Amino acid sequence: MASANEQSVAHADRVHQRFGELWEQAAIGWTRWEPHLVGSMWPVTHALMDALHLSPGMRVLDVGSGIGDPAIPIAAAIGATGRVQGVDLSPAMVAACRDRARAYGLTNATFQVGAVEEVEFAPGSFDAAVGRFSIIFFPDVAAGLGRLRDALKPGGRIAVSTWTPPDVNPGFALPSRELRKLVELPPSDPTDPGPFRLARDGELAAALSDAGFVDVAVKDVVFYMFARDADAYWEMLQEISAMFREQYAKLSADKQRELEGLIRHAVEAHRSGNVLRLPMRARVGSGVKPQS
Ligand SMILES: C[S@@+](CC[C@H](N)C(=O)[O-])C[C@H]1O[C@@H](n2cnc3c(N)ncnc32)[C@H](O)[C@@H]1O
């Protein structure tokens, strides 16, 4: 029989493999929608950067960089004497980060393929650690945050974002809400790796405190996912949402058509003049590694 340690290693491998594959498949979509994603999510990036108290010359670790946020704006903010190290499970995402860094002429950002839990860092080598919508996919949040804490210098800061629960996050929850009208799905388990991990009130703060961070602060950040119209929203959803793609692929062709109709109709409720403006509510948590 496998020991508890062997079981947790096997679980971590399965979770890394699952999300590595899902995000790898979504990477082309993310590169296609880069201007949209960057333009929509800037309030979260801003809140994360603000919480890190960035200054020139800092060394920053970005976990789950996707196509480079917030690694790229941080690299620009900390200047040529600073260094950003990004890590992501997906080779295609890492390739996109490198392309974007090159396009912006940033020579102080490097990106590595891997699980942050497994990549080697010299202990105490970063001034700050950040993750935008990535720690929710960790196989074990306590272990992952512990690893980030160990990578930080004493006094180093962490800032991470998660989502808020579906009932207060109508724009983000819209696809799964419409899907549930068509198929019976078990209620999502808020402790499973996925979008609504750490979403319940108090969970993000507790996770940061339990991982040994002090001066923990949490705040909600509202932003809007924009779309020109229902066609654009539908196209974007299919291309960027790793979770949606996974669930959509399991439906029959009839159900897929029905779901598309429901979602196209539902997004129109968010029309604001010439644009659809879907309200998204993120949560940003921050903390400091104690001096001793
Ligand atoms: C929702 S995307 C967010 C990407 C980016 N931070 C952003 O906000 O635009 C989550 C990313 O985290 C990465 N990821 C998930 N778990 C990870 C882990 N344990 N180690 C490294 N990357 C991870 C995924 O591959 C994916 O690219």
The ligand as a Tripos MOL2 file, in Angstrom:
@<TRIPOS>MOLECULE
LIG
   27    29     1     0     0
SMALL
NO_CHARGES

@<TRIPOS>ATOM
      1 C1         -5.6210   31.1800  -15.0920 C.3       1 LIG1
      2 S1         -4.0010   31.0350  -15.7360 S.3       1 LIG1
      3 C2         -3.3760   32.6070  -15.1720 C.3       1 LIG1
      4 C3         -2.2040   33.0790  -15.9710 C.3       1 LIG1
      5 C4         -1.6710   34.4640  -15.5990 C.3       1 LIG1
      6 N1         -1.1150   34.4940  -14.2540 N.3       1 LIG1
      7 C5         -2.7470   35.5140  -15.7510 C.2       1 LIG1
      8 O1         -3.3680   35.8950  -14.7630 O.co2     1 LIG1
      9 O2         -2.9900   35.9610  -16.8900 O.co2     1 LIG1
     10 C6         -3.2050   29.9320  -14.5800 C.3       1 LIG1
     11 C7         -1.8060   29.5310  -14.9930 C.3       1 LIG1
     12 O3         -1.1630   28.9200  -13.8680 O.3       1 LIG1
     13 C8         -0.3800   27.8420  -14.3360 C.3       1 LIG1
     14 N2         -0.1960   26.9150  -13.1990 N.ar      1 LIG1
     15 C9         -1.1600   26.2470  -12.5190 C.ar      1 LIG1
     16 N3         -0.6190   25.5270  -11.5250 N.ar      1 LIG1
     17 C10         0.7240   25.7400  -11.5660 C.ar      1 LIG1
     18 C11         1.8270   25.2490  -10.8080 C.ar      1 LIG1
     19 N4          1.6500   24.4160   -9.8060 N.pl3     1 LIG1
     20 N5          3.0720   25.6790  -11.1400 N.ar      1 LIG1
     21 C12         3.2650   26.5400  -12.1790 C.ar      1 LIG1
     22 N6          2.2510   27.0200  -12.9440 N.ar      1 LIG1
     23 C13         0.9910   26.6380  -12.6350 C.ar      1 LIG1
     24 C14        -1.1790   27.2730  -15.4980 C.3       1 LIG1
     25 O4         -0.3800   26.5070  -16.3750 O.3       1 LIG1
     26 C15        -1.7700   28.5320  -16.1360 C.3       1 LIG1
     27 O5         -0.9840   29.0270  -17.1910 O.3       1 LIG1
@<TRIPOS>BOND
     1     1     2 1
     2     2     3 1
     3     2    10 1
     4     3     4 1
     5     4     5 1
     6     5     6 1
     7     5     7 1
     8     7     8 2
     9     7     9 1
    10    10    11 1
    11    11    12 1
    12    11    26 1
    13    12    13 1
    14    13    14 1
    15    13    24 1
    16    14    15 ar
    17    14    23 ar
    18    15    16 ar
    19    16    17 ar
    20    17    18 ar
    21    17    23 ar
    22    18    19 1
    23    18    20 ar
    24    20    21 ar
    25    21    22 ar
    26    22    23 ar
    27    24    25 1
    28    24    26 1
    29    26    27 1
@<TRIPOS>SUBSTRUCTURE
     1 LIG1         1 GROUP 0 **** ****
